[in-house]
Amino acid sequence: MQTVDVNLDDRSYPIFIGSNLLEDVSLLEPFLGKGKLVVITNDVVAPLYLQRVKPLLGSQYAGEVILPDGEKHKNLDAISHIYDYLIEGKYDRQTTLLALGGGVVGDIAGFAAATYQRGIHFIQCPTTLLAQVDSSVGGKTGVNHPAAKNMIGTFYQPRCVVADTSVLASLPPREIRAGVAEVLKYGLIQNADFFNWLIDNCQAILALDEACLVQAIKVCCEMKADIVAQDEKESGIRALLNLGHTFGHAIETAAGYGTWLHGETVAMGMVMAADLSHRLGWLDGASSQRIRDALEDKYGMPVVPPADITVEQYLDLMSSDKKAELGKIRFILLKAIGEAVIEADVDPALLRSTLTAGQQLCSGP
């Protein structure tokens, strides 16, 4: 087992990374608190792992809320369902919620924990690669609005994160590839050597080689922990973690939540960000093509956005993105592979060129 610490003073917490961690009864014990514990999961994960997790929770286990699976259910209705369960069961402030699932479950459970009785403890047990390397770490919680992704939420840190790599074997290949998009993101923003390592080890990672998975997750978590420790609430450097997300969130919203996996739209968005960076004269053409090749050829991800999203739709949705400030769209762009920057003053003509280029071919989920 590897351990990465997120250092936030009295809200610091560990990330445990390794195989078969859900079998370790002693692992969660220091983080369960004194009250009852409720598992928040979904109808895909529950049949696979709920019974496996219960022994970890001992006599404090009090029940579960099983949500429908999918991004389209990441909304205030899901939050209300959790509130209803907790209120009807008279759960108090000593209650702990355990998120067992991917990024959607983690975001919902974290937001419910942050807001129920003004804050109760929660624990993250992410079951997808994307959640293990990104969404379960750093305290971003929330839900979608029909007009904008992740627009409703708060920053609220878990007590610990348990990333059990053995659960990834139950994921379909499409989910693994979507998770790798977020892994590659970390190499692109700050670590060119890691990006190169991911290209060299693509076959092993897609085959779920244990050593490669643990190494990839550890590096991503170390990078995110360092960034979050510097900028917990995204007033500066943490925004770099959104490479590809401004474009990607617009695609998710326009296409309808659940049409594409989040990681797939991030892959498309990173290619668009690389294209815009090249048009600005920052990223050389060979590097832009190398990013596309890594995503498309090495890891088999979609890189061409849907052709039926118009330029005006992109601009409207991106202007509503939560990263926009003072009427300007903030982009995360690349000076080079491993060197990302935050930029709000983008030439509108160059942006339109990138968006238009994305419409030349049509892709489907």
C-alpha positions as CSV (number, residue, x, y, z in Angstrom):
1,M,0.0,0.0,0.0
2,Q,1.1,3.5,-0.8
3,T,0.0,6.6,1.2
4,V,-0.2,10.2,0.0
5,D,-1.1,12.9,2.5
6,V,-3.2,16.0,1.6
7,N,-1.8,18.7,4.0
8,L,-4.5,21.1,5.0
9,D,-3.7,21.7,8.7
10,D,-6.5,20.4,10.9
11,R,-8.3,19.1,7.8
12,S,-5.4,17.0,6.5
13,Y,-6.1,13.4,5.4
14,P,-4.5,10.4,3.8
15,I,-5.1,8.8,0.5
16,F,-4.5,5.0,0.6
17,I,-3.6,3.4,-2.7
18,G,-3.2,-0.4,-3.3
19,S,-4.9,-3.7,-4.1
20,N,-7.6,-5.3,-2.0
21,L,-7.7,-2.4,0.5
22,L,-11.5,-3.1,0.9
23,E,-10.4,-6.3,2.7
24,D,-8.4,-4.4,5.4
25,V,-10.8,-4.1,8.3
26,S,-8.3,-2.0,10.3
27,L,-7.8,0.6,7.6
28,L,-10.9,2.7,8.1
29,E,-11.3,2.3,11.8
30,P,-9.5,5.6,12.8
31,F,-11.7,7.6,10.4
32,L,-15.2,6.3,11.2
33,G,-16.0,8.7,14.1
34,K,-18.3,7.9,17.0
35,G,-21.7,7.9,15.3
36,K,-23.6,5.8,12.7
37,L,-22.3,5.3,9.2
38,V,-24.3,5.4,6.0
39,V,-23.0,4.2,2.6
40,I,-24.0,6.3,-0.4
41,T,-23.6,4.2,-3.6
42,N,-25.4,3.5,-6.9
43,D,-27.3,0.6,-8.4
44,V,-24.3,-0.6,-10.4
45,V,-21.7,-0.5,-7.7
46,A,-23.9,-1.8,-4.8
47,P,-24.3,-5.4,-6.1
48,L,-20.5,-5.6,-6.7
49,Y,-19.0,-4.1,-3.5
50,L,-21.6,-3.2,-0.8
51,Q,-21.3,-6.5,0.9
52,R,-17.6,-6.4,0.7
53,V,-17.4,-3.0,2.4
54,K,-19.8,-3.7,5.3
55,P,-17.3,-5.7,7.4
56,L,-15.0,-2.6,7.3
57,L,-17.7,-0.6,9.1
58,G,-18.5,-2.9,11.9
59,S,-21.3,-2.2,14.3
60,Q,-21.5,1.5,13.1
61,Y,-22.9,0.5,9.8
62,A,-26.5,1.7,9.8
63,G,-27.7,1.5,6.2
64,E,-27.3,2.7,2.7
65,V,-28.7,5.0,0.0
66,I,-28.6,3.4,-3.4
67,L,-28.9,6.0,-6.2
68,P,-29.5,5.4,-9.9
69,D,-26.2,5.3,-11.9
70,G,-25.2,8.0,-14.3
71,E,-24.2,11.7,-14.7
72,K,-27.8,12.6,-15.6
73,H,-28.8,11.7,-12.0
74,K,-26.1,14.1,-10.5
75,N,-28.7,16.7,-9.4
76,L,-30.5,18.2,-6.5
77,D,-33.1,15.4,-6.6
78,A,-30.3,13.0,-5.5
79,I,-29.3,15.3,-2.7
80,S,-32.9,15.5,-1.5
81,H,-33.2,11.7,-1.5
82,I,-30.2,11.5,0.8
83,Y,-31.6,14.2,3.1
84,D,-34.9,12.4,3.3
85,Y,-33.2,9.2,4.3
86,L,-31.1,10.9,7.0
87,I,-33.9,13.0,8.4
88,E,-36.4,10.1,8.5
89,G,-33.7,8.0,10.2
90,K,-32.9,10.8,12.7
91,Y,-29.3,10.7,11.9
92,D,-27.3,13.3,13.9
93,R,-24.1,15.3,13.5
94,Q,-22.0,12.4,14.5
95,T,-23.0,10.5,11.4
96,T,-20.4,9.7,8.7
97,L,-21.3,9.1,5.0
98,L,-19.1,6.8,3.0
99,A,-19.1,7.4,-0.8
100,L,-18.8,4.0,-2.6
101,G,-18.7,4.6,-6.4
102,G,-17.3,6.8,-9.1
103,G,-17.0,10.6,-9.4
104,V,-20.8,11.1,-9.5
105,V,-21.4,9.3,-6.2
106,G,-18.4,11.0,-4.6
107,D,-19.5,14.5,-5.6
108,I,-23.1,13.8,-4.4
109,A,-22.2,12.2,-1.1
110,G,-19.6,14.9,-0.4
111,F,-22.2,17.7,-1.1
112,A,-24.8,16.0,1.1
113,A,-22.2,15.6,3.9
114,A,-21.2,19.2,3.6
115,T,-24.7,20.5,3.9
116,Y,-26.6,18.1,6.2
117,Q,-26.8,19.7,9.6
118,R,-24.2,22.1,8.3
119,G,-21.6,19.4,7.9
120,I,-20.9,15.8,8.9
121,H,-17.9,13.6,8.1
122,F,-17.5,11.6,4.9
123,I,-15.1,9.1,3.5
124,Q,-14.3,8.5,-0.2
125,C,-14.0,4.9,-1.5
126,P,-13.7,5.6,-5.3
127,T,-14.4,2.7,-7.6
128,T,-13.3,4.2,-11.0
129,L,-9.9,5.2,-12.2
130,L,-11.1,8.7,-12.9
131,A,-12.3,9.1,-9.3
132,Q,-9.2,7.5,-7.8
133,V,-6.8,9.9,-9.6
134,D,-8.9,13.1,-9.5
135,S,-12.5,13.6,-8.3
136,S,-12.2,11.9,-4.9
137,V,-9.2,14.1,-3.9
138,G,-9.3,17.7,-3.0
139,G,-12.8,18.3,-1.6
140,K,-14.8,19.5,-4.7
141,T,-18.4,18.4,-4.2
142,G,-21.6,19.3,-5.9
143,V,-24.2,18.6,-8.6
144,N,-25.1,19.7,-12.1
145,H,-27.6,22.2,-13.2
146,P,-29.4,21.5,-16.5
147,A,-27.7,24.5,-18.0
148,A,-24.2,24.0,-16.5
149,K,-22.1,21.2,-15.1
150,N,-21.0,21.3,-11.4
151,M,-22.5,24.7,-10.9
152,I,-24.0,23.9,-7.5
153,G,-21.5,22.7,-4.8
154,T,-18.9,23.5,-2.2
155,F,-15.4,22.6,-1.1
156,Y,-15.5,20.0,1.7
157,Q,-12.7,17.6,2.4
158,P,-13.2,13.9,3.2
159,R,-11.6,12.2,6.3
160,C,-9.7,9.8,4.1
161,V,-9.7,8.3,0.6
162,V,-9.3,4.6,-0.1
163,A,-8.3,3.8,-3.7
164,D,-8.5,0.0,-4.0
165,T,-7.0,-0.8,-7.4
166,S,-8.5,-4.3,-7.5
167,V,-12.0,-2.9,-8.0
168,L,-10.9,-1.5,-11.4
169,A,-11.1,-5.0,-12.9
170,S,-14.9,-4.7,-12.9
171,L,-14.9,-1.6,-15.1
172,P,-15.5,-1.9,-18.9
173,P,-12.6,-0.7,-21.1
174,R,-14.4,2.5,-22.0
175,E,-14.4,3.5,-18.3
176,I,-10.7,2.8,-17.9
177,R,-9.9,4.8,-21.0
178,A,-12.0,7.7,-19.7
179,G,-10.0,7.6,-16.5
180,V,-6.7,7.7,-18.3
181,A,-7.7,11.0,-19.8
182,E,-7.5,12.6,-16.3
183,V,-4.2,10.7,-15.7
184,L,-2.7,12.2,-18.9
185,K,-3.9,15.6,-17.8
186,Y,-1.5,15.6,-14.9
187,G,1.5,14.9,-17.2
188,L,0.4,17.7,-19.6
189,I,0.0,20.4,-16.9
190,Q,3.1,19.9,-14.9
191,N,5.1,16.7,-15.6
192,A,6.4,15.9,-19.1
193,D,8.4,12.9,-17.8
194,F,5.1,11.4,-16.4
195,F,3.4,12.0,-19.8
196,N,6.2,10.2,-21.6
197,W,6.0,7.3,-19.1
198,L,2.3,7.0,-19.7
199,I,2.9,6.7,-23.4
200,D,5.6,4.1,-22.9
201,N,3.4,2.1,-20.6
202,C,0.0,2.4,-22.3
203,Q,-0.5,-1.3,-22.9
204,A,0.3,-2.2,-19.3
205,I,-2.0,0.5,-18.0
206,L,-4.9,-0.6,-20.2
207,A,-4.3,-4.2,-19.1
208,L,-4.6,-3.0,-15.5
209,D,-1.0,-4.0,-14.5
210,E,-1.0,-3.6,-10.8
211,A,2.4,-1.9,-10.4
212,C,1.7,0.6,-13.2
213,L,-1.7,1.4,-11.9
214,V,-0.4,2.1,-8.4
215,Q,2.4,4.2,-9.8
216,A,0.1,6.3,-12.0
217,I,-2.5,6.8,-9.2
218,K,0.2,7.8,-6.7
219,V,1.8,10.3,-9.0
220,C,-1.5,11.9,-9.8
221,C,-2.6,12.1,-6.2
222,E,0.8,13.5,-5.1
223,M,0.5,16.3,-7.7
224,K,-3.1,17.0,-6.8
225,A,-2.3,17.0,-3.1
226,D,0.5,19.5,-3.6
227,I,-1.7,21.8,-5.7
228,V,-4.7,21.6,-3.3
229,A,-2.4,22.3,-0.3
230,Q,-1.3,25.5,-2.1
231,D,-4.8,26.6,-3.3
232,E,-7.7,24.7,-1.8
233,K,-10.5,26.8,-3.2
234,E,-9.2,27.4,-6.7
235,S,-8.3,31.0,-6.5
236,G,-5.1,30.4,-8.4
237,I,-2.9,27.4,-9.3
238,R,-5.6,24.8,-8.7
239,A,-7.4,26.0,-11.9
240,L,-4.6,24.3,-13.8
241,L,-6.3,21.0,-13.0
242,N,-9.1,22.0,-15.3
243,L,-7.1,21.5,-18.5
244,G,-9.6,20.5,-21.2
245,H,-12.6,21.0,-18.8
246,T,-13.9,24.3,-20.1
247,F,-14.4,22.8,-23.6
248,G,-15.3,19.4,-22.1
249,H,-18.0,20.7,-19.8
250,A,-19.6,22.5,-22.7
251,I,-19.7,19.3,-24.7
252,E,-21.2,17.3,-21.8
253,T,-23.9,19.9,-21.2
254,A,-24.8,20.4,-24.9
255,A,-24.9,16.7,-25.7
256,G,-26.9,15.9,-22.5
257,Y,-25.4,14.5,-19.3
258,G,-24.5,10.8,-19.7
259,T,-24.1,10.8,-23.5
260,W,-20.4,11.0,-23.1
261,L,-18.3,10.0,-20.1
262,H,-16.6,12.9,-18.4
263,G,-13.1,11.6,-19.2
264,E,-14.1,11.4,-22.9
265,T,-15.1,15.0,-23.0
266,V,-11.9,16.0,-21.2
267,A,-9.9,14.1,-23.9
268,M,-11.7,16.1,-26.6
269,G,-11.3,19.3,-24.5
270,M,-7.5,18.8,-24.1
271,V,-7.1,18.3,-27.9
272,M,-9.0,21.6,-28.4
273,A,-6.9,23.3,-25.7
274,A,-3.8,22.1,-27.5
275,D,-5.1,23.3,-30.8
276,L,-5.9,26.8,-29.3
277,S,-2.4,26.9,-27.7
278,H,-0.9,26.2,-31.0
279,R,-2.9,28.9,-32.8
280,L,-1.7,31.3,-30.1
281,G,1.9,30.5,-31.0
282,W,2.7,28.8,-27.7
283,L,2.6,25.1,-28.3
284,D,4.5,23.7,-31.3
285,G,2.6,21.7,-33.9
286,A,4.5,18.5,-33.1
287,S,3.6,18.7,-29.5
288,S,-0.1,19.4,-30.3
289,Q,-0.1,16.3,-32.6
290,R,1.6,14.2,-30.0
291,I,-1.1,15.0,-27.4
292,R,-3.8,14.0,-29.9
293,D,-1.9,10.8,-30.8
294,A,-1.5,9.8,-27.1
295,L,-5.2,10.1,-26.5
296,E,-6.5,8.7,-29.8
297,D,-3.9,6.2,-30.9
298,K,-2.3,5.0,-27.7
299,Y,-5.3,5.0,-25.4
300,G,-8.2,4.8,-27.9
301,M,-10.1,7.8,-26.7
302,P,-12.5,10.0,-28.8
303,V,-10.8,13.3,-29.6
304,V,-13.2,14.9,-32.1
305,P,-16.2,16.7,-30.5
306,P,-19.7,16.3,-31.8
307,A,-20.2,18.2,-35.0
308,D,-23.8,19.3,-34.1
309,I,-22.6,21.7,-31.3
310,T,-22.4,25.1,-32.9
311,V,-19.7,27.7,-32.2
312,E,-22.4,29.9,-30.6
313,Q,-23.4,27.1,-28.2
314,Y,-19.9,26.6,-27.1
315,L,-19.4,30.3,-26.4
316,D,-22.7,30.5,-24.5
317,L,-22.0,27.4,-22.4
318,M,-18.3,28.4,-21.7
319,S,-19.4,31.8,-20.6
320,S,-21.6,30.2,-18.0
321,D,-18.8,27.9,-16.8
322,K,-18.0,28.3,-13.1
323,K,-14.4,29.1,-14.1
324,A,-15.4,32.2,-15.9
325,E,-14.6,35.5,-14.1
326,L,-15.6,39.1,-14.7
327,G,-17.3,38.2,-18.0
328,K,-14.2,36.4,-19.4
329,I,-13.8,32.8,-20.2
330,R,-10.7,31.4,-18.4
331,F,-8.8,28.7,-20.4
332,I,-6.1,26.4,-19.2
333,L,-3.6,26.3,-22.1
334,L,-0.2,24.9,-22.8
335,K,3.1,26.6,-23.4
336,A,4.6,23.1,-23.7
337,I,3.9,19.5,-22.7
338,G,4.3,19.8,-18.9
339,E,3.8,23.5,-18.7
340,A,0.2,24.8,-18.4
341,V,-1.0,28.4,-17.9
342,I,-4.2,30.2,-17.0
343,E,-5.3,32.6,-19.7
344,A,-8.4,34.8,-20.0
345,D,-7.4,37.1,-22.8
346,V,-7.7,34.8,-25.8
347,D,-8.2,36.3,-29.2
348,P,-11.9,35.6,-30.1
349,A,-11.0,34.9,-33.7
350,L,-8.5,32.2,-32.7
351,L,-11.0,30.7,-30.3
352,R,-13.6,30.6,-33.1
353,S,-11.1,28.9,-35.3
354,T,-10.5,26.2,-32.8
355,L,-14.2,25.7,-32.3
356,T,-14.8,25.6,-36.0
357,A,-12.0,23.1,-36.6
358,G,-13.7,20.8,-34.0
359,Q,-16.8,20.7,-36.2
360,Q,-15.1,19.3,-39.2
361,L,-15.7,15.7,-38.3
362,C,-18.6,14.1,-36.4
363,S,-18.0,11.7,-33.5
364,G,-20.4,9.6,-31.6
365,P,-20.3,7.9,-28.1
